[in-house]
């Protein structure tokens, strides 16, 4: 993770370094230290403007819940803005106090 903002609050730099994203096939997992924060199947629509991403949670307690988001992928960087579960898809890449959105930026790790 390069940066993260959750409901308008930036994640501290010392926490950002503990966050990793693993994607295999159509399953993505976000891990912060020892805790799995997100595990979901996802679908993409790159033809939409901005391109859209949809999650279906696989985590116990939230399994089956959907989240709608948008993404931008260029130059080895992935930016994702997700709405809270059940909320409308974001129209822009922002996260403001109390909106429940997550705005994260990721750098691809070397193989």
SVG drawing of the C-alpha trace seen along z (x, -y; Angstrom):
<svg xmlns="http://www.w3.org/2000/svg" viewBox="-27 -15 38 32">
<polyline fill="none" stroke="black" stroke-width="0.4" points="0.0,0.0 1.2,-3.5 -1.6,-5.3 -5.1,-4.8 -7.9,-7.1 -11.0,-5.7 -14.0,-7.9 -11.8,-10.9 -9.1,-9.8 -5.7,-9.1 -4.0,-5.9 -0.7,-6.7 2.4,-6.0 3.6,-3.4 0.4,-1.5 0.5,-1.8 3.7,0.3 1.8,3.3 -0.9,3.4 -0.6,5.8 -2.9,6.7 -2.9,10.2 -4.9,10.8 -5.2,14.2 -7.8,14.8 -10.9,13.0 -10.2,13.0 -8.5,10.2 -7.3,10.1 -6.1,7.1 -4.1,7.9 -3.0,5.4 -0.4,7.1 -2.0,10.4 -5.6,9.4 -7.5,10.0 -9.4,6.8 -10.9,7.7 -11.3,11.0 -13.7,10.8 -14.4,12.0 -14.4,9.1 -15.5,8.2 -14.2,5.3 -15.7,3.2 -12.8,1.4 -15.1,-0.1 -17.0,-2.2 -15.7,-5.7 -14.2,-5.7 -13.6,-1.9 -15.7,-0.1 -15.0,2.7 -17.5,4.7 -16.7,6.9 -18.7,9.7 -17.3,10.4 -16.0,13.8 -15.2,12.9 -17.2,14.5 -19.7,12.0 -19.9,10.1 -20.0,13.0 -22.2,12.2 -22.3,8.4 -21.5,6.3 -19.5,3.2 -19.3,0.9 -16.2,-1.1 -14.1,-2.6 -10.5,-2.1 -7.6,-3.5 -4.6,-1.4 -1.6,-2.9 2.2,-2.9 2.2,0.0 -0.1,-1.9 -3.6,-0.9 -6.0,-3.4 -9.3,-2.1 -12.2,-4.0 -14.9,-1.7 -18.2,-2.7 -19.3,-1.1 -21.3,2.1 -24.7,1.4 -24.0,-2.2 -23.9,-3.8 -20.8,-3.6 -18.5,-6.6 -18.4,-9.0 -14.9,-10.3 -11.7,-9.3 -12.4,-10.8 -13.1,-9.9 -14.6,-12.4 -15.4,-12.3 -18.3,-9.9 -18.9,-8.8 -17.8,-5.2 -15.6,-5.2 -12.1,-3.8 -9.5,-5.3 -6.4,-3.3 -3.3,-3.4 -1.2,-0.4 2.2,0.2 2.8,3.5 5.5,5.5 8.4,6.8 7.9,10.4"/>
</svg>
